[in-house]
Amino acid sequence: MPQISRFFGIIIAMYFDDHNPPHFHAKYNNEECLISITELRVIEGKIPSRALGMVIEWATTHQQELINDWERAKLLQPLIPIEPLK
C-alpha cells in the first residue's frame, strides 16, 4: 500500500485499484481506519480521537490532492506524496 503522507506517527496510504467509495487509510500504532475523501468521515475501523482529529484537519486542507491520488490509484499510476500536517 503506497504511503502518501506521514505526520506525528500517523501514516496515510491508499491501495491501487481499491473499492469505492473513494477513501484513504489512516494508520496509527496498531490501529487503522478508512476515511471517505468526499465526506471526510470514518467509514470503517478506528484510531484514537486525537489522531483522527489531526487526520481530518490534514484531509480538509488536502482534499483535492486526495481525490487526484484516488484517480491515479484507480488507473494504477504512481501516487503523488502529499505534504504532512505541520
N, C-alpha and C positions, 0 to 999 in steps of 0.2 A: 504494500500500500504506500504510494508516494506521499511523503511528508511535504506539506506546502507552507507550513509555518510552525514556529516553536517559541513559546514565551512562558516564563515563570513556571517551568516544569510541565507545561501543557503542550501536547503535540496535536497539531491539526493535520488531517490527512484525508485523501479521497482514494477510492478504488477506481480502477479503469472499468468502464462499461458496467457501472453499478446500477442497481434497480432504482426506479422512481419512488417517491418524489425526489427532486434534486436536494441533496444533503451532503454534509461533511461529517467526519468522525472527529471527536474531541476525546483525547486520552489524558488521564491524569492519574499518576500512580498505577494502580491495578484496575482502575475503573474506566469505562468508556461510554459515550453516548453518541447518538446520531442526532444532528440538528438540521432542521429544514432550512434551506437557504432563503426561500421566499418568505417564510413566516417567522424565521428566527426563534423557533421553539424546539424543545426536545421531542423527538418522535419515537425514541427508543433508548433504553439504558439510563444511566445516571452518573454524574460526577459531583463532588462536593459543591455546595451552593456558591461558595466564594470563587472557585474555579469557573463554574458555569457563568457567573456574572461577568468575569473577565472575558470569557469566550464570546458572550453575547455583545459586550461592548466592542470587542475587536471585529466581530462579524458585521455589526451595524456599519462600521466605518468602511469595511471591505466587501460589502455585499455584491457589488457589480463584478469585482475581481473573482469572487467565489463562483458567480454564475458563469463567468468566462472559463474558469478552470473546469467547471462541471461539463460544459460543452466540449472542451478539449478532451476530457476523460472519456466522454461518450464516443468520440472519434478516435480514441486510442492514441492521442497526441500527447507529447510531453506537457506536464503541468508547469505553470509559472509560479515560482515562490511568491508569497505574499508577506509584506513587511509585518513583523511581530508587533504586539501591543507593547507600548513603552510606558 
